[in-house]
Amino acid sequence: MDFNMKKLASDAGVFFTRAVQFTEEKLGQAEKTELDAHFENLLARADNTKNWTEKILRQTEVLLQPNPSARVEEFLYEKLDRKVPSRVTNGELLAQYMTEAANDFGQGTPYGKTLIKVGETQRRLGGAERDFIHSASINFLSPLRNFLEGDWRTISKERRILQNRRLDLDACKARLKKAKAAEAKAAAEHELRMAQTEFDRQAEVTRLLLEGISSTHVNHLRCLHEFAEAQATYYAQCYQYMLDLQKQLGSSRGEMLPGTFVGNVESTSPPPATASPPALAAATGPTVPTIPVVPTVVGAPNSAPAVESLNPTDVKPPASGTRKARVLYDYQAADSSELALLADEMITVYSLPGMDPDWLIGERGNQKGKVPVTYLELLS
């Protein structure tokens, strides 16, 4: 007990001496041992690495999990060293709701069929998102956390020790200046040599740790490449899934959208959502003129019958107004009134009064039928 009390008193004395020395330095009343410029640059780079790593880590967590409550839950599980429970992604939950709605409305109805198709795509998107989150957590977030919770804590600990060694060294220098008697000077010089040795040793240890930040940057660079690759793979999968869905919806559009609304092709409303980016550009671009159509209201007196009720083989092309069009995508005809298309082929198209603005009459040789506008690039 006596030994512990002495040690406690000694530690308290050292702490008080350091506090006095630090305060005097701040007030400009005591000298301060300055570190060399290279060492200061290492310290600044280490601080920047720590600060930016924290910001990147937090924002990446927000990107992967926007729900703050879910992030707090995952943090608590991690601190308790327990496995985080599997969480359903928003896409998977939406897929579940769409499937249940299709069962309720009837899987054989046009709406039910589309719900099933879109729901399956949402399920695949949710699975891709889950894989991306898992990959990013392991290959990117974990290394960043390991640095902050491992290497950086070690660096911070050694920097505190170095700070204490410097305060001890400066306190010894101050005592040597105040010493008057020869014995006091000799004792102060001995303490100064010991403090200088301890300071130099600790400075070398801290320097080696700070120089290791370069290796940290190399490791984080590799992790950043892996994160970018995982993100590129995720978005490529999503793009492919949506292309597949677009083709499925486009091939069944004739069945699901009977075309009861008749308007003007020159309307300022955008093309249907099923149009792909190239088709959208072709349909809305200012350099591509549209084929004029006489606006007609269904059911109005003396209105022309809807084209859907006509046999395309009996339709005669107008004297003027026919255009050439390039096919952007393959298209499977839903019934005998439609014309099957092959990508990159050229056909002649025209419109008729009372026709659905999303459709045109297409001719290829002696073949004739309705074709969707979103699959075409109209040529001047």
C-alpha positions in Angstrom: 0.0 0.0 0.0 2.9 2.3 0.9 4.5 1.7 -2.5 1.2 2.4 -4.3 0.8 5.7 -2.5 4.3 6.8 -3.4 3.8 5.9 -7.0 0.5 7.8 -7.0 2.1 10.8 -5.5 4.9 10.7 -8.0 2.5 10.4 -10.9 0.5 13.3 -9.6 3.6 15.4 -9.3 4.6 14.6 -12.9 1.1 15.4 -14.1 1.2 18.7 -12.3 4.6 19.6 -13.7 3.5 18.9 -17.2 0.3 20.9 -16.8 2.3 23.9 -15.6 4.8 23.6 -18.4 2.0 23.3 -21.0 0.2 26.4 -19.6 3.4 28.4 -19.6 4.0 27.5 -23.2 0.5 28.6 -24.2 1.1 31.9 -22.4 4.5 32.3 -24.1 6.3 32.2 -20.7 8.3 29.0 -21.4 10.4 27.6 -24.3 9.0 24.8 -26.4 11.0 22.2 -28.2 10.0 22.4 -31.8 9.7 19.3 -34.1 11.5 19.4 -37.5 9.5 20.4 -40.6 9.4 16.8 -42.0 7.9 15.5 -38.7 5.3 18.3 -38.7 4.3 17.4 -42.3 3.9 13.8 -41.2 1.7 14.8 -38.4 -0.4 17.0 -40.7 -0.8 14.2 -43.3 -1.8 11.8 -40.6 -4.5 14.1 -39.2 -5.8 14.7 -42.8 -5.9 11.0 -43.4 -7.9 10.4 -40.2 -10.4 13.2 -40.8 -11.1 12.4 -44.5 -11.3 8.6 -43.7 -14.0 9.4 -41.1 -16.0 11.5 -43.5 -15.7 9.0 -46.4 -16.7 6.2 -44.0 -19.7 7.9 -42.7 -21.0 9.0 -46.1 -20.4 5.6 -47.6 -22.5 4.1 -44.8 -25.3 6.6 -45.7 -25.0 5.6 -49.3 -25.3 1.9 -48.6 -28.0 2.3 -45.9 -29.9 5.6 -46.1 -32.1 4.7 -43.1 -30.5 6.2 -39.9 -32.3 3.9 -37.6 -31.1 0.9 -39.5 -27.5 2.3 -39.3 -27.8 2.7 -35.5 -29.1 -0.8 -35.2 -26.2 -2.2 -37.2 -23.7 -0.2 -35.1 -25.1 -1.6 -31.9 -24.9 -5.2 -33.2 -21.3 -4.6 -34.2 -20.4 -3.2 -30.8 -22.1 -6.1 -29.1 -20.1 -8.5 -31.4 -23.3 -10.0 -32.7 -24.3 -10.9 -36.2 -26.4 -8.3 -37.9 -29.8 -9.9 -38.9 -30.6 -10.2 -42.6 -32.6 -7.2 -43.8 -35.0 -7.2 -46.8 -34.1 -4.5 -49.4 -36.6 -2.0 -50.6 -36.6 -3.6 -54.0 -37.3 -7.1 -52.6 -40.1 -5.7 -50.4 -41.7 -3.9 -53.5 -41.4 -7.2 -55.4 -43.3 -9.0 -52.6 -46.1 -6.4 -52.7 -46.4 -6.5 -56.5 -46.6 -10.3 -56.5 -49.3 -10.3 -53.8 -51.2 -7.7 -55.7 -51.0 -9.8 -58.9 -52.4 -12.8 -57.0 -55.2 -10.6 -55.8 -56.1 -9.0 -59.1 -55.5 -12.2 -61.1 -52.3 -13.4 -62.7 -54.1 -13.9 -66.0 -55.2 -10.2 -66.3 -52.9 -7.8 -68.2 -52.4 -5.8 -65.0 -51.6 -8.9 -63.1 -49.1 -10.2 -65.7 -47.3 -6.8 -65.7 -47.2 -6.8 -61.9 -45.5 -10.2 -61.9 -42.9 -9.1 -64.6 -42.1 -5.8 -62.8 -42.1 -7.5 -59.4 -39.6 -10.2 -60.6 -37.3 -7.4 -61.9 -37.6 -5.6 -58.6 -36.6 -8.8 -56.8 -33.5 -9.1 -59.0 -32.6 -5.5 -58.4 -33.0 -6.0 -54.7 -30.7 -9.0 -54.8 -28.1 -7.1 -56.8 -28.3 -4.3 -54.2 -27.8 -6.8 -51.4 -24.7 -8.2 -53.1 -23.3 -4.8 -53.7 -23.8 -3.7 -50.0 -22.2 -6.9 -48.8 -19.2 -6.5 -51.1 -18.7 -2.8 -50.2 -19.0 -3.5 -46.5 -16.3 -6.2 -46.6 -13.9 -4.7 -49.2 -14.2 -1.0 -48.4 -15.9 -0.1 -45.1 -14.1 -2.7 -43.0 -10.6 -1.6 -44.0 -11.5 2.0 -43.2 -12.9 1.0 -39.8 -9.8 -1.1 -39.1 -7.6 1.9 -39.7 -9.5 4.2 -37.4 -10.0 1.6 -34.7 -6.5 0.1 -34.9 -3.6 2.0 -36.6 -5.0 5.4 -35.7 -5.5 4.6 -32.1 -1.9 3.3 -31.9 -0.6 6.5 -33.6 -2.7 8.7 -31.2 -1.4 6.9 -28.2 2.3 7.3 -29.2 1.7 10.9 -30.1 0.4 11.5 -26.5 3.5 9.8 -25.1 5.7 12.0 -27.3 3.9 15.1 -26.1 4.5 14.1 -22.5 8.2 13.4 -23.3 8.5 16.8 -24.8 6.9 18.5 -21.9 9.3 16.7 -19.5 12.3 17.7 -21.7 11.2 21.4 -21.7 10.6 21.2 -17.9 14.2 19.9 -17.4 15.5 22.7 -19.6 13.7 25.2 -17.4 15.0 23.7 -14.2 18.6 23.8 -15.6 18.2 27.5 -16.3 17.0 28.2 -12.8 19.6 26.1 -11.0 22.3 28.2 -9.2 24.3 25.8 -7.2 26.7 23.4 -8.8 25.0 20.3 -7.4 21.7 21.5 -8.6 23.1 22.2 -12.1 24.6 18.7 -12.2 21.4 17.1 -11.2 19.4 19.2 -13.7 21.9 18.3 -16.5 21.6 14.6 -15.7 17.8 14.9 -15.8 18.0 16.8 -19.1 20.1 14.1 -20.7 17.7 11.4 -19.6 14.7 13.4 -20.8 16.4 14.1 -24.1 17.1 10.4 -24.6 13.5 9.4 -23.8 12.2 12.2 -26.2 14.5 11.1 -29.1 13.5 7.4 -28.6 9.7 8.3 -28.6 10.1 10.6 -31.5 11.6 7.8 -33.6 8.8 5.4 -32.7 6.2 8.0 -33.6 8.0 8.9 -36.8 7.9 5.3 -38.0 4.2 5.0 -37.3 3.5 8.3 -39.1 5.5 7.1 -42.2 3.3 4.0 -42.2 0.5 6.3 -43.4 1.9 5.9 -46.9 1.1 2.1 -46.7 -2.4 3.0 -45.4 -2.9 5.1 -48.5 -1.9 2.3 -50.7 -4.2 -0.1 -49.0 -7.1 2.3 -49.1 -6.4 2.9 -52.8 -6.8 -0.8 -53.5 -10.0 -0.9 -51.5 -11.3 2.1 -53.4 -10.7 0.3 -56.7 -12.6 -2.7 -55.4 -15.5 -0.5 -54.3 -15.7 1.1 -57.7 -15.6 -2.3 -59.4 -18.4 -3.5 -57.2 -20.5 -0.4 -57.9 -19.9 -0.7 -61.6 -21.0 -4.4 -61.5 -24.1 -3.4 -59.5 -25.2 -0.7 -61.9 -24.5 -2.9 -65.0 -26.7 -5.6 -63.5 -29.5 -3.1 -62.9 -29.2 -1.8 -66.4 -29.4 -5.3 -67.9 -32.4 -6.2 -65.7 -34.2 -3.1 -66.8 -33.4 -3.7 -70.5 -34.9 -7.2 -70.1 -38.0 -5.8 -68.5 -38.3 -3.2 -71.2 -38.3 -5.8 -73.9 -40.9 -7.9 -72.0 -43.2 -5.0 -71.6 -42.7 -3.8 -75.2 -43.5 -7.2 -76.6 -46.8 -7.4 -74.7 -47.7 -3.7 -75.0 -50.3 -4.4 -77.8 -52.1 -6.8 -75.5 -52.0 -4.6 -72.4 -52.7 -1.2 -73.9 -55.5 -1.5 -76.4 -55.2 2.2 -77.5 -58.5 3.7 -76.6 -57.1 7.2 -76.4 -56.6 8.9 -79.7 -54.6 12.1 -79.9 -51.9 13.9 -82.0 -48.5 12.5 -82.5 -47.2 16.0 -82.4 -48.2 16.3 -78.7 -45.6 17.7 -76.3 -46.1 14.8 -73.9 -43.0 12.4 -73.7 -43.0 8.9 -75.2 -44.0 6.0 -73.1 -41.7 4.9 -70.2 -40.9 1.7 -72.1 -38.9 3.7 -74.6 -35.2 3.1 -74.4 -32.7 6.0 -74.3 -32.0 5.9 -78.1 -35.7 5.6 -78.9 -36.5 8.4 -76.5 -33.9 10.6 -78.2 -35.4 9.7 -81.6 -38.9 10.5 -80.5 -38.2 13.8 -78.8 -35.2 15.2 -80.6 -35.8 18.5 -82.3 -34.2 17.3 -85.6 -36.7 14.4 -86.1 -40.0 15.6 -87.5 -43.2 13.7 -86.7 -45.8 12.4 -89.0 -48.9 14.5 -88.9 -52.1 12.8 -87.7 -55.6 14.3 -87.8 -56.7 14.6 -84.1 -59.9 12.6 -83.5 -61.9 12.0 -80.4 -63.2 8.5 -79.9 -67.0 8.4 -80.1 -67.4 11.8 -81.7 -70.0 12.1 -84.5 -68.7 11.1 -87.9 -65.3 10.2 -86.5 -63.1 7.6 -88.3 -63.2 4.1 -86.8 -60.2 3.2 -84.6 -57.3 1.6 -86.5 -57.3 -1.3 -84.1 -60.6 -2.4 -85.6 -59.2 -2.3 -89.2 -57.4 -5.0 -91.0 -53.9 -3.6 -91.7 -53.8 -5.5 -95.0 -56.9 -3.5 -96.2 -55.3 -0.1 -95.2 -54.2 2.0 -98.1 -51.2 4.3 -97.5 -51.9 8.1 -97.8 -51.0 9.9 -101.0 -48.4 11.9 -99.0 -47.0 11.6 -95.5 -45.2 8.3 -95.7 -41.7 8.2 -94.1 -38.8 5.9 -93.8 -37.8 4.6 -90.4 -35.0 2.5 -89.0 -35.8 -0.2 -86.5 -34.0 0.2 -83.2 -34.8 -3.1 -81.5 -36.3 -6.5 -82.4 -40.0 -6.7 -81.9 -42.3 -9.7 -81.8 -45.8 -9.2 -83.2 -48.4 -9.8 -80.5 -51.1 -10.7 -83.1 -51.8 -10.7 -86.9 -52.5 -7.0 -86.9 -48.9 -6.2 -86.0 -45.7 -6.3 -88.0 -42.7 -8.1 -86.5 -39.5 -6.1 -86.7 -35.8 -6.8 -86.8 -33.2 -4.4 -85.5 -31.5 -2.1 -88.0 -33.9 -2.9 -90.9 -35.6 -0.1 -92.9 -39.4 0.1 -93.2 -42.0 2.6 -94.5 -44.3 4.0 -91.9 -47.4 6.3 -91.9 -50.2 7.2 -89.6 -54.0 7.3 -90.1 -56.7 9.4 -88.5 -58.0 7.9 -85.3 -54.8 5.9 -84.7 -53.2 5.5 -81.3 -50.3 8.0 -81.2 -48.0 5.3 -79.9 -48.4 3.2 -83.0 -47.8 3.6 -86.8 -48.6 1.5 -89.8 -45.4 -0.1 -91.1 -44.8 -1.7 -94.5 -42.0 -4.0 -95.6 -42.4 -5.3 -99.1 -45.8 -6.8 -99.3 -46.1 -7.2 -95.5 -48.0 -4.6 -93.5 -49.0 -4.1 -89.8 -49.0 -1.9 -86.7 -45.6 -1.1 -85.2 -44.7 0.7 -81.9 -43.2 4.2 -82.3 -40.7 3.7 -79.5 -39.0 1.0 -81.5 -38.3 3.3 -84.5 -36.0 6.1 -85.5 -37.9 8.3 -88.0 -35.7 9.5 -90.8 -36.2 12.7 -92.8 
